[in-house]
Amino acid sequence: MQTLFTADGHNREVAPSTVADLLTKREVFWLDIQEPDDNDYALLTDTFKFHQLTIEDVRNQNQRPKLDGYDGYVFAVVFVIALNGDDVSFREHHLYIAPKFLVTVHPLPEPSFEKLNERIAESPASACQKASFLTYLVMDSLVDTTFTALETFDESVDTLQDEVLRDANNAQLALLQEMKHSAVEMRRVLGAQRDMFQRLVTLSIEADRETTAYYRDVYDHIIRQYETVDSLRDLLTGAMDVYLSTVSNRLNMTVKALTVVASLFLPLTFLTGFFGMNFGWLVTRIGTFYSFGIGLSLMAISIITQLVFFRRRGWI
């Protein structure tokens, strides 16, 4: 699906001849291509004359954020971070940035473009005055979408930390590992994207100083997102430490309880073992009920003595 934005408005399913006319007239426009097919690739190759290496990147996907310069245009790859439940996903966008046009290609629908389309449709003349400003609007819309995912991810980390403190279990450990892996992936993507936008700001300073402030604003957003992911990674590391401490404390309490029980039975085992020896002299002297009462009393006194000792030492 194609969407063309010019100073006159926007259209869908644009004919290649219309795009060719705009290129000939050198009018400013933005062409958005969603779920590209063979006709779209032919448009990029034959009408725009884009380099085959960029067409290959668009076809294959799974690129990294980057900014490559070609004759008459710049090719950029920008990622949007999305969150579906606890699963982090990355939507890849390819941008062809030229002095008079902007072409965006993406395989999946981009929800943030709906509001941006409405904004441009309200005032297409002002939005389409310069391709650099159109580029800023698109990149700002893509970058700001990531904030929503990071805020949701942050809330999930806080909730998980509270659950770990209440009752740590194996499911939380698996979720912690998965979220930590997601944080590492987000940091890797945002780190490369930060470097890419830094190059874009440098190029805009050299080519168009008027839009440098806009690109710098997007770059600042990327810096904030990168710092947020760094904080989230530290929080997840802290949550993992809390989980391990909780499990260790629970194990210590269990071992302490078992140790107390075993310690209580030590004197009982000694007394029963000693007086249970079948020596004739010993058996003939403890045959009365009075002797039996003394034995039970010794056992009770030994247990009480141990409990008092454990309590004073703070072991129970």
C-alpha positions as CSV (number, residue, x, y, z in Angstrom):
1,M,0.0,0.0,0.0
2,Q,1.3,3.4,-1.0
3,T,0.5,6.8,0.5
4,L,1.8,10.0,-1.3
5,F,1.9,13.3,0.6
6,T,2.4,16.5,-1.4
7,A,1.5,20.1,-0.8
8,D,-1.9,19.4,-2.5
9,G,-2.8,16.6,-0.1
10,H,-2.4,12.8,0.1
11,N,-3.4,9.9,-2.1
12,R,-3.3,6.1,-1.9
13,E,-2.1,3.6,-4.6
14,V,-0.1,6.2,-6.5
15,A,0.7,5.4,-10.1
16,P,4.5,5.3,-11.0
17,S,3.8,8.0,-13.6
18,T,2.7,10.4,-10.9
19,V,5.8,9.9,-8.9
20,A,7.9,10.3,-12.1
21,D,6.2,13.7,-12.7
22,L,6.9,14.8,-9.2
23,L,10.6,13.9,-9.6
24,T,10.7,15.8,-12.9
25,K,9.0,18.9,-11.4
26,R,11.2,18.5,-8.3
27,E,8.3,19.0,-6.0
28,V,8.6,18.1,-2.3
29,F,6.7,14.9,-1.4
30,W,6.7,12.0,0.9
31,L,5.9,8.5,-0.4
32,D,5.2,5.8,2.2
33,I,5.2,2.2,1.1
34,Q,3.7,-0.4,3.4
35,E,4.2,-4.2,2.7
36,P,6.2,-3.7,-0.5
37,D,5.5,-6.0,-3.4
38,D,7.3,-6.5,-6.8
39,N,5.6,-3.4,-8.2
40,D,6.9,-1.3,-5.3
41,Y,10.4,-2.7,-5.8
42,A,10.2,-1.9,-9.5
43,L,9.2,1.7,-8.5
44,L,12.2,2.0,-6.2
45,T,14.6,0.6,-8.9
46,D,13.3,2.0,-12.2
47,T,11.7,5.3,-11.2
48,F,13.8,6.5,-8.2
49,K,17.0,4.7,-9.5
50,F,17.9,3.7,-5.9
51,H,21.1,1.6,-5.5
52,Q,20.6,-2.1,-5.5
53,L,22.3,-2.5,-2.2
54,T,19.6,-0.5,-0.5
55,I,16.9,-2.5,-2.4
56,E,18.5,-5.6,-1.1
57,D,18.4,-4.3,2.5
58,V,14.7,-3.5,2.1
59,R,14.0,-7.0,0.8
60,N,16.0,-8.9,3.4
61,Q,15.3,-6.8,6.5
62,N,17.1,-7.7,9.7
63,Q,19.4,-4.8,9.3
64,R,20.9,-2.6,12.0
65,P,20.3,1.2,12.5
66,K,22.5,2.9,10.0
67,L,22.9,5.9,7.7
68,D,24.5,5.4,4.3
69,G,25.2,8.2,1.8
70,Y,24.6,7.7,-1.9
71,D,24.5,9.9,-5.0
72,G,21.8,12.4,-4.4
73,Y,20.2,10.8,-1.3
74,V,20.8,9.2,2.1
75,F,19.6,5.7,3.0
76,A,18.6,5.3,6.7
77,V,17.4,2.3,8.8
78,V,15.3,3.2,11.9
79,F,13.8,0.9,14.4
80,V,10.7,1.3,16.5
81,I,10.5,-0.7,19.8
82,A,7.1,-2.2,20.6
83,L,5.8,-4.3,23.5
84,N,3.3,-7.0,23.2
85,G,2.6,-8.3,26.7
86,D,6.1,-9.1,28.0
87,D,7.5,-9.7,24.5
88,V,9.6,-7.0,22.9
89,S,9.5,-6.6,19.2
90,F,11.3,-4.3,16.7
91,R,9.7,-2.7,13.7
92,E,12.2,-1.9,10.9
93,H,11.8,1.1,8.7
94,H,13.9,2.1,5.7
95,L,14.1,5.8,4.7
96,Y,15.4,7.3,1.5
97,I,16.1,11.0,2.3
98,A,16.7,13.4,-0.6
99,P,16.7,17.2,-0.9
100,K,13.2,17.1,-2.6
101,F,11.6,13.9,-1.4
102,L,11.3,11.3,1.3
103,V,10.5,7.6,0.7
104,T,9.7,5.3,3.6
105,V,9.4,1.5,3.3
106,H,8.2,-0.8,6.0
107,P,6.8,-4.4,6.0
108,L,4.4,-4.0,8.9
109,P,1.7,-1.3,9.6
110,E,3.0,1.6,11.6
111,P,0.3,2.9,14.1
112,S,2.2,6.1,14.7
113,F,1.8,7.1,11.1
114,E,-2.0,7.3,11.4
115,K,-1.7,10.4,13.6
116,L,1.1,11.8,11.5
117,N,-1.0,11.4,8.4
118,E,-3.8,13.3,10.0
119,R,-1.4,16.0,11.1
120,I,0.0,16.4,7.6
121,A,-3.4,16.2,5.9
122,E,-4.6,19.2,8.0
123,S,-1.8,21.4,6.7
124,P,0.0,19.7,3.8
125,A,1.5,22.9,2.4
126,S,3.4,23.8,5.5
127,A,4.5,20.2,6.2
128,C,5.7,19.6,2.6
129,Q,7.7,22.8,2.2
130,K,11.0,21.0,2.8
131,A,11.9,17.3,2.6
132,S,14.1,17.8,5.6
133,F,11.2,18.9,7.7
134,L,9.1,15.9,6.5
135,T,12.0,13.7,7.5
136,Y,12.0,15.2,10.9
137,L,8.2,14.6,11.3
138,V,8.5,11.0,10.3
139,M,11.6,10.3,12.5
140,D,10.1,12.1,15.5
141,S,6.9,10.1,15.2
142,L,8.9,6.8,15.0
143,V,11.2,7.6,17.8
144,D,8.5,8.9,20.2
145,T,6.6,5.6,19.8
146,T,9.4,3.9,21.6
147,F,8.7,5.9,24.8
148,T,5.4,4.1,25.2
149,A,7.0,0.7,25.1
150,L,9.8,1.7,27.5
151,E,7.2,3.1,30.0
152,T,5.2,-0.1,29.9
153,F,8.4,-2.2,30.2
154,D,9.4,-0.1,33.3
155,E,6.1,-0.8,34.9
156,S,6.5,-4.5,34.3
157,V,9.9,-4.5,35.9
158,D,8.5,-2.7,39.0
159,T,5.6,-5.2,39.2
160,L,8.0,-8.1,38.9
161,Q,10.2,-6.7,41.7
162,D,7.2,-6.5,44.0
163,E,6.2,-10.1,43.2
164,V,9.7,-11.3,43.8
165,L,9.7,-9.8,47.3
166,R,6.4,-11.4,48.1
167,D,7.0,-14.9,46.8
168,A,9.9,-15.8,44.6
169,N,9.4,-18.7,42.2
170,N,10.9,-20.3,39.1
171,A,8.5,-18.6,36.7
172,Q,9.7,-15.2,37.9
173,L,13.3,-16.3,37.3
174,A,12.5,-17.3,33.7
175,L,10.7,-13.9,33.2
176,L,13.6,-12.0,34.7
177,Q,16.0,-13.7,32.3
178,E,13.8,-13.0,29.3
179,M,13.3,-9.3,30.3
180,K,17.0,-8.9,30.8
181,H,17.7,-10.3,27.4
182,S,15.1,-7.9,25.9
183,A,16.8,-5.0,27.7
184,V,20.1,-6.0,26.2
185,E,18.6,-6.2,22.7
186,M,16.9,-2.8,23.2
187,R,20.2,-1.3,24.4
188,R,22.0,-2.7,21.3
189,V,19.5,-1.2,18.9
190,L,19.2,2.1,20.6
191,G,23.0,2.4,20.9
192,A,23.4,2.0,17.1
193,Q,20.4,4.3,16.5
194,R,22.0,6.9,18.7
195,D,25.1,6.9,16.6
196,M,23.1,7.0,13.5
197,F,21.2,10.1,14.6
198,Q,24.4,11.7,15.7
199,R,25.7,11.4,12.1
200,L,22.3,12.7,10.8
201,V,22.7,15.8,13.0
202,T,26.3,16.3,11.7
203,L,25.1,16.0,8.1
204,S,22.2,18.4,8.7
205,I,24.6,21.0,10.1
206,E,26.7,20.8,6.9
207,A,23.7,20.7,4.5
208,D,20.7,22.5,6.1
209,R,21.3,24.4,9.3
210,E,17.6,25.4,9.6
211,T,16.5,21.8,10.4
212,T,19.5,21.0,12.6
213,A,17.5,22.0,15.7
214,Y,14.7,19.6,14.8
215,Y,17.1,16.7,14.2
216,R,18.9,17.5,17.5
217,D,15.5,17.2,19.3
218,V,15.1,13.7,17.9
219,Y,18.6,12.9,18.9
220,D,17.9,14.0,22.5
221,H,15.0,11.7,22.6
222,I,17.2,8.8,21.5
223,I,19.7,9.7,24.3
224,R,16.8,9.6,26.8
225,Q,15.7,6.3,25.6
226,Y,19.2,4.8,25.7
227,E,19.6,6.1,29.3
228,T,16.2,4.6,30.2
229,V,17.2,1.2,28.9
230,D,20.4,1.4,30.8
231,S,18.4,2.1,34.0
232,L,16.0,-0.7,33.2
233,R,19.0,-3.1,32.8
234,D,20.3,-2.0,36.2
235,L,16.8,-2.5,37.7
236,L,16.6,-6.0,36.3
237,T,20.1,-6.9,37.6
238,G,18.9,-5.6,41.0
239,A,15.7,-7.7,40.7
240,M,17.8,-10.7,40.0
241,D,19.9,-10.1,43.1
242,V,16.7,-9.6,45.1
243,Y,15.4,-13.0,43.7
244,L,18.6,-14.8,44.6
245,S,18.7,-13.2,48.1
246,T,15.1,-14.1,48.7
247,V,15.6,-17.7,47.6
248,S,18.8,-17.9,49.7
249,N,17.1,-16.5,52.8
250,R,14.2,-19.0,52.3
251,L,16.8,-21.8,52.1
252,N,18.6,-20.5,55.2
253,M,15.3,-20.5,57.2
254,T,14.6,-24.0,56.1
255,V,18.1,-25.2,57.0
256,K,17.9,-23.4,60.3
257,A,14.6,-25.1,61.2
258,L,15.9,-28.5,60.2
259,T,19.1,-27.8,62.3
260,V,17.0,-26.9,65.3
261,V,15.0,-30.1,65.0
262,A,18.1,-32.2,64.6
263,S,19.8,-30.4,67.5
264,L,16.8,-31.1,69.8
265,F,17.0,-34.8,69.0
266,L,20.8,-35.1,69.7
267,P,20.5,-35.3,73.6
268,L,17.4,-37.5,73.2
269,T,19.3,-39.9,70.9
270,F,22.2,-39.9,73.4
271,L,20.0,-40.6,76.4
272,T,18.0,-43.3,74.7
273,G,21.1,-44.9,73.3
274,F,23.0,-44.8,76.6
275,F,20.2,-46.2,78.7
276,G,19.1,-48.6,76.0
277,M,22.4,-50.6,76.3
278,N,21.6,-54.1,77.4
279,F,24.2,-54.4,80.2
280,G,23.0,-56.6,83.0
281,W,24.1,-54.2,85.8
282,L,22.4,-51.2,84.0
283,V,19.2,-53.0,83.3
284,T,18.7,-54.3,86.8
285,R,18.9,-50.7,88.3
286,I,16.5,-48.9,86.0
287,G,13.6,-51.2,86.1
288,T,11.4,-49.2,88.4
289,F,8.8,-46.5,87.4
290,Y,10.8,-44.0,89.3
291,S,13.8,-44.5,87.1
292,F,11.5,-44.2,84.0
293,G,10.3,-40.8,85.3
294,I,13.9,-39.6,85.8
295,G,14.7,-40.6,82.2
296,L,11.7,-38.6,80.8
297,S,12.6,-35.6,83.0
298,L,16.2,-35.6,81.7
299,M,14.8,-35.6,78.1
300,A,12.4,-32.7,78.8
301,I,15.1,-30.7,80.7
302,S,17.5,-31.1,77.8
303,I,15.0,-29.9,75.2
304,I,14.0,-26.9,77.3
305,T,17.6,-26.0,78.0
306,Q,18.4,-26.1,74.2
307,L,15.3,-24.0,73.3
308,V,16.3,-21.3,75.9
309,F,19.8,-21.3,74.6
310,F,18.8,-21.0,71.0
311,R,16.4,-18.2,71.8
312,R,19.0,-16.2,73.7
313,R,21.4,-16.6,70.8
314,G,18.8,-15.4,68.3
315,W,18.8,-18.6,66.3
316,I,15.0,-19.1,66.7
